[in-house]
Amino acid sequence: MGIFSQLLPLVKPLSILIGPAPIFYLFRSWQSIPASARKGQRRSLPKSSLVSVTILSIVCLIYLCNALFGESENIYALTQARFKTSVTVIQSRLSRIRNLTTEDHILLERLATSLSERLNYAIYGPKPLIECSWCLSPYEQPNSPSILLGESMMYILYPLPQIISPYLFHAFILGLTTTPFLTSTQITRALRVYLSYALGLTLAAELWILATFDITSNSSANELREVTWLHWDLHFFRYIMLFLIAVVHAGLLYIVDAGLFPLPATKDDRILHLSNIAETVTARLKLTRAIRIVVLRNPVWRDRMERWWRKRNVEKVEIPEDVQRKWETEARVWVDGMIQIKEE
């Protein structure tokens, strides 16, 4: 693809601007997870999240089919003609492959006008040359009648709706699959922001490549492989990027909502967890106090309790390891949670 050289000037400053910030963010998020929770708690995927994953899977399939089979026909690739091959030869070869349509005659007529129309065909595709009558302007030639040539600026404006519409469609899908009705966690709903950034950057990159591409770079090309077919390269780039964004969204949605990977709990979740621990400890203390009062009121039970304690004072009592580990974990979670809440 000839657009890789155009993407490099965009990737370098973007990587310098962002730097290693995402790596540090992921590392701090991992450190904020308690050690006891890093194993994750796998659960079945909620129905709402399953609907979102299904929608994104269907969209991925649509994008992949569009990237591989949805592009417009390139008559040069179809007829295996050189870029400077005569239009008469191209028409003859094309007529052997299939019947010529009215649009084919209009396109061949435009290509026969001048080399600039062939360059525009490689950059903007066949539709502007066939359908955009207001893109043409008269060009005076010395000692020759004037001809109609397409203006590059008009050819850029004409395909804009076709370029932007897939991104608008995916923005709608993104908003739909991140609504509270189709997600089960706040983290998956927050993915809308970051995926919108990726969607906007992809659209900006495509428009920037289309606007800054040097149209004269194909003027010296002769063989078919030497030509940069920007229109078809951008079509493939557009739908492959949308496919990757949808795949990443579906994967993150499944991982988070199914509990395959532990993520930092929100402040509300931590407060709820700590309050549950406090309520459990309080209930245990109240139960112990009530049992002790009942035992002390009964002489027989009181004597048995005193004998038991005298026996325990002589013997060395060991707390079971699993019970001790459970108490230590609850205490550590309680203390760490209270410290984090006070710091926030």
N, C-alpha and C positions, 0 to 999 in steps of 0.2 A: 504494500500500500504506500502510495506516495505522500500520504499525509503525516507519516511518522516524523519526517524532518520538520514539518510545520508544528507538530505537537511539542517537540523538544524545547523550543524557546518558551513555551508556556509552563512546562513541568519544572524546569530549573528554578525560576523565580518563585513559583508556588511552593516548592519543597524548601527553599531558603526561608520563605516567609513563615511557613508552619513549623519547620524544624522538627526536633524530637518531642514536641509537646504531646502528641497523642500517646507516645510510649510512656512518658512520665505519668500521664493521666491514668493509663491502664495499670501501671505499677502501683500508684497510690490507691487506686480503687481496690486492687488485690490486697494490699496491706490493710485496708480498712475492714476487710471481711474477717470476722473471728475465726480462729484456727479450727474451732469445732464445726464451723459451717462451710468450710472450703470443699468438703466432699460433695456438697449439693444434695438436694432432695428431689429425686426424679419423680415426676407425677405424670398422669395422663394429660394430653393436650386438651384444654377446654374447647367446647364446641364453637364458641365465638372465634377463637384463634384458629381452629381448624378451617372455618369458613374463609378467614383471611388468607391462610396458606394456600387453600384451593384456588382462590381468585388470583393470587400472585403466580401460582403455577400455570394457570391457563394463560395469563398475560405473558409469562416467560416463553411459552410455546408460540404465541402469536408473534412476539418479537423475533424469535429465532427463525421462524418461517419467513418473516419479512426480510430479515437480513440475508437469508440464503436464496430465496426465490421471489421476493417482492420487488426487486429493482426493475427499472424500465430497460427496454431492449437497447443494446449498443450495436448499431448496424455495422460498425467497423469490426467488432469482435465476432459478430455473426457471420460476416462475409470474409473474415480473415484478410481484410484489405489494409494496405498501408495508410498512414495518416495523409499522405499527399497523393493517394490514388485518385484518379479521375472519377467524378461522380457518375459518369456513364458506365464505367466498369463496375462500380458499386451497385448501381441500379440493375445491371445485367445479372450480377451474382445474386442479388437479393430476389430477383424475379424467379430464379431457379429454385430458391429455397421455399418461398411462399408467394402468394398473390400480393401484389402491391395495393395499398390502400390510399385513400385521399391524403391522409396524414403523411404517408411515405413520400408522396410526390411533393408536398409542401416542404418537408424536411430536406429532401434532396435538392430542391430548388434553392433553399436557403444556403445549403452547404456549397453549392456551385457558385455562389455570389463572390466570395473572397475567402482568403485564409483566415481572416478574423472571425468569420462565422464558424469555421471548424474549431478554432480555439475556444470560442464561446460554447460550442457543443460539448467539448471535453470538460469544461468547467461547470456549466449549468444544466447540462442534459438536453434531451430533445424537446421537452414541453415548452420552454420559453421560445424556442425558435419556431415551433409550430403554432402556438396559441397566442403569443403576445404580439399583437399587431401594433400596439402603442409603444412597444420597445424600439421600433424602427424609426430611423431618421434619414433624410436624404443626404447623400455624400457626393459632392461634385468632383468629377475627374477631369483632368485637362484633356482636351480634344476627344472627349467621350461623353456619352449621356450619363446623367446622375444615376446612382444606384442606391438602394435602401440597405443600410447596415444597422445591426442592432447595437444599442448602447450598453456597455457593461454595467453601468449603474442601474439601469432599468432591468437588466437581466438578474441582478442581485435582488431587487425588490420583488420581482414576480414570484420566485419560489419560496418566499418567506412564510406564507401560510402553510405550505406543505412541510416546511422544516419545523415550524413551531408546533403544529397540531399534535404530533406524537408526544411531545413533552407536556403539552396541556392535558392530553389524555392520561399520561402517567401521573401527573400532579393530581388529577381527580382520583385515580386508583390509590395513590398514596394517602390522600385525605380520607378515602373510604375505609381503607384497611387499618388506619390508626385512630379511628373513632372509638369512644368508650364502649360502643355496642359490639365491636369486633376485636377488641383486645382485652386482656385480663389484668395487665400490670401497667403501672405508670411508666416504667422504663420503655416498654414497647410503644406506648403513645408518644414518648419523647423522641423516638426515632424519626418522627416526621421532620423535625428541624434539620437533623444531620443529612438525611436523605434528600431533603429539599435543596440543601447546599450542593450536594453532588449533582443533582438534576440541573440546577442553575449553572454550575460550572461547566457541565457537559454542553449545554446549549450555548453558553458564551464561547467555549472553545470552538465549536463548529462554526458559529457566525464569524468569529475572528479569522479562522482559516479561510473561509469563503471570501471574506472581504480583503484579506491581505495577500492572497495567493497571486504570484506573478504570472499573469496570463501569457506572457511571452516566453515562458520557459518551455512550452511545447512547440514553439515556432520552428525550432531546428530538428525536431523529432521526425524520424522517417519510418522506422519500424513500429509495429503495434506495441511492443513491450517498452518502447522508449517514451511513450506518451503517459502522462499522469492524468488518468481519468478521474478527476476530482469529484465529479457528481456521483459516480458509482462508489468511490472510496468513502465519501461522506455518508452515503446511504448505509453502507455496511457499518461504518463507525457509529452512526446514530442508533441503529437498532441493536448492535452488540452492546453498547454502553447501557442502553435501557434494559437489555436482558440481564446484564451483570448487576445493575442496581436492583432489579426485581429479585434476582437470585439471592443477593446479600440480604435484602429485606426479609424474604421468606425464611432464609436460614437463621437470621438473628431472632425473628419472631418465634420460630420453633424452639430454638435453644433456650431462650429466656422463659417462654411460657411453659415449656415442658420441664424446666428445672435441670437441664443438662449441665449448666455452668452456673455457679453461684455468683450473684451480683450484689453490690453494696445495697443494704437495706435503706429505705428512706427513713427520715426522722420519725414520721408517724408510726412506721412499723417497729422501729426500735423502742419507742415509748410504749407501744402496746405490748411488746414482748417483755419489757421490764416490769410493766404493771401486772402482767400475768405471773411473773416470778414472785413479785411482792405479795400478791394475793395468795399464792400457794404457800409461801412461808408463813404468812399471817394465819391462814387456816390451820396449818400444822401446829403452830404455837397455841392457838385457841383450843384445838382438840386435845393437846397434851395437858393444858391447864385444867380442862373439864374432867379428864380422866383422873388426874391427880386428886382433885377435890372429892370425886366420888370414892376413890380408894381410901383416902384419909378418913372419911366418915364411917367406914365399915371396919370394926376392930380386927376381924379375921384377915381381911385383905391388907390392912395396915401392917399386921405382924408378918405376913408373907412378904410384903414389900421390903420391910426392914431386914429380914433374913436374907433376901436376895441381894440387897445392897451390901450387907456385911460380907457375903460370899464374893461379890464382885470386887470389893476392896482388896481381898486377898489374892484373887486371880487377876491375871493380866488379860484384859479384854482387847481383842483386835477387831477393828471395823473391817467388814468385807471390802475387798479392793474395788469392786464395781460400785458399791454405795459411796465409798470415799471419792472415787473418780467423778461420780455424778454430782456430789456436793461441791467439789472443787470447780467443776465446769460451770455450775450455776452461779457460784460466787464470782468467778472470773468474768462471766458474761455480765453480771449485775454491775460490777465495779467498772468494767470497760465501757459499758453503756452509759452509766451515769457520768463518767469523765467526758465522753464525747458530747453528750447533751449539754453539759456545762460549758464546754469549749465553744459550742455553736451559739 
